[in-house]
Amino acid sequence: MGIDYKIDNYRKWLQDNITLSDPFSPIALRKLTYNLLLGKNYRLLTESNTKGKLYATFLWLSELQKEAQKQFGEKWIQPLFDDIYLKKKPTKEVKNLLLWVMGITNKTAVNLGLEKKDYPGFLTETIAYFNELFNKPEDKDFINNAWLLLMAGSATLSIRGSAKSKAGKQFERVFTKALLNILGFKENYNFWINIGRDLEVSREADAEVESKRGRIRIEIGLIAPGNQEVIEDKISRVGRNGIIIFDKLGKKTRVYQTAEKAGVKLVQIRNCNPLLDVYRHLKPLSCFDLNKLPETTQEIKEAVDNLNDDIFIT
């Protein structure tokens, strides 16, 4: 008889709160777009959702550990792993659990060159090393608590990495479409998203907008201080009059000088007015009159609220 993984309970904990089950729903994406247009830090808005997932996951792992101890006794780690490993059609949660029981993430497994067939031997080595380090703990609950922390630490890395990737891939595209629509551009008419490389241009672009003399390229990266090399790479992609939208750069960066020499417009989101900056840059270059710019907080909110729902469907 296999162990009860309590996956239904775990899913219910997430689904009971829409911000945990679907943080990138159209409603949530509208809110994020509105706040970024006001120059706010989007990470503060997504952090509560990430923490909520972590809390729910920690609770799930704790309940699962108790269930494993109840069924397998104090030496529950190996039999729990064996039970998970032999699952023929594991769910996403069970696949994650298999890694977390070993104290690693999927990225760690890839970096270590581990395939699934290597997992049993890796766990055996991990348990042996653990016992060698802590062969006589005074606290009888130490091993159980320490292994739970090992699992929770791996879960934290997995969830935070997934949240970061999801935010970058989904939200950057939505934000670009929303901003251009507010200015009066129409998708697939005078602006285009996710432009692939071709015979004319060797690098892909996040977006392109029609101008009086061709197209202007736009790149967006929700890049925080410490990643200025990403912005530097984008400067060469967009070309003259191109636009790069980013979260924030460090105080000592020289990227602005590089962009100025290349004729590229840098638009910082954090503590700035990205909508106004893009408007001022595109107004003299556009082949049509841009929409009247919303200026007040209420006007920006109304502009975002009036956008079509399909802009926020990822």
Secondary structure, DSSP 8 states (H G I E B T S, - for coil): ------HHHHHHHHHTSHHHH-TTSHHHHHHHHHHHHTT--HHHHHHHHHHHHHHHHHHHHHHHHHHHHHHH-S--HHHHHHHHHT-SS--HHHHHHHHHHTT--HHHHHHTT--GGGHHHHHHHHHHHHHHHTSS-SSTTHHHHHHHHHHHHHHHHHHHHHHHHHIIIIIHHHHHHHHHHHHT--BTTTEEEEE---SS-SS-EEEEEEETTEEEEEEEE---TT-HHHHHHHHHHH-TT-EEEES---TT--HHHHHHHHT-EEEE-TTS-HHHHHHHHHTTT-SS-------SHHHHHHHHHTS-GGGG--
